[in-house]
């Protein structure tokens, strides 16, 4: 897997590079601003761009804009956006642009190295990785007496992990369940929420997120 | 004829008539009550009792003004309110000073107008109406009265003769009702302007809010003058055809002139609001006018009680008039910005002190949060790592635990720093503007929130930040204290100001002196804006803020 990193703080840029390299991921370029990111993505055509939202010169959302631009120039590039804070608006903007794998994670998640690497691989493969905080915010927007209440606590846990973009195997590992048990929960959730049965994880994530974002 | 038909069919005509007639008992009552209390105040000025009287006077005026405001609101449709009550807390002298603010003097002025203008106008309307009814029913009573009707030039005394009078009454009655509208209409802007709780600018704005354009105001003034002229002409005619003795119409002319003068003054102020600035904050003029009017009333009362002799009160009244005139001229000639500047400086001093306080307390909070939160966690994290380093060689299992602990500590520290940063300035506000930031805020509350933001271009960052935190605080209050379920947020960026309104369906009863609302007020005032909180017990709560954007 070939990765480009865009992060303005040298400490974090070098740390991230080391972390990925130590785990057998090839970092082809590590840059510190949005223009450089677009340039590197165009010349090196990586599988994945890991981008900090806040980049110079304005330190607003240049990283996000640059990532979306890079993906437009080189369609199919997976984008994993990392940030010090979580904003559902950005998650929606990222998800609206489905030209390949997307991820939106807090920088904190890097500390759970195994989970983080799993998310990196998932996004690079065209999947989704949404931060648990984003999912929690989407959940909190739902009415207390809505259809979500019909789910058992375990099913809600499974739904959260589905929304984060995890596969059945990933959910099983995270909740210490068998894959078969997870599949049963998933079936039950999809039928309770009236969602279509999808073969791929990717479509399933979209359906779940669309459901959570929908206005009641 | 259509006008006559419309006027007679319009309920408003009769409400206005009731208002004008209410001037007879109320004008008399205000006159007697206020003159009595003022006289006692003057007589007992050197005794401590006068303080009690003065406070009583303030409350009396407020009560009377509340009655008048209610009448003006319901009968005339004026935007009138009782003067605001004195602040519930504060130093005694400050509260006393607040009691005798501009609102008090304006209320006094209105009560005086009701006494000196409303009373005679009421009497005049009543007399004309009674005359009209008398003429209409002349065939009923004339034959019964010995000597018939005394008209001066002719005395009809039979049923047939008195039939001639009926048409005159049938013309006079609708004619009277026709003039009721314009006369009462002249009271309306005066009531809106004088019965006000807030400052002079708002009073002028209150009159403008009624949708009275300068052209309409001018036409109303001309109508008012014309009606006055017609009525006076009629009265002079009556005087001429009847006794031609004592020229009593002068007593109607005087109040008419006063009313016309006041009306004209308000029209002028409405057209040239800059004039208001010259009088704003001029306490000397306000006090002189107030005390002068009361003193004149007092002298007139004394003159009336002591037997209507030579009208000596004309001399002190003249003196007071000259004094007020001189002060008015001085105010007009003085540097027009002077009084306004003084008031502005006072406001800015207060709001700056508030801003400094706010900044200071914010910095303290941030320092405390850093000290107790992230800093402490980083120390603990360092300790865990240090212990892990020590045990590296001999206890690998313990090392794993310590490192996991250190990682958890780092996560906690990050979370706390993130919350802290969001409290200082939410990143999405800078990135995407007010609407996105408020939408994000709305999505994180358990209430259902309707958000409508109408901003063509982004206001200055300071304004956005203040608006954001006002809404954030309002939402926090609505959830925590008012237990609201639905909140409506409206924001409009019109011209050079940002208007913001947060309305919930909660239990209300917000404490305006609580930390939350005080902080909110300071934030708004620091930008020279205005904040109003309407939160009656039982709800709902409406918070409005107006932030100037000329930064």
Interface residues (C-beta under 8 A of the other chain):
Chain A: X54 X60 X61 X84 X85 X87 X88 X89 X90 X106 X107 X108 X111 X112 X137 X140 X141 X143 X144
Chain B: X407 X410 X411 X414 X415 X418 X421 X422 X427 X428 X430 X431 X432 X436 X439 X440 X443 X444 X446 X448
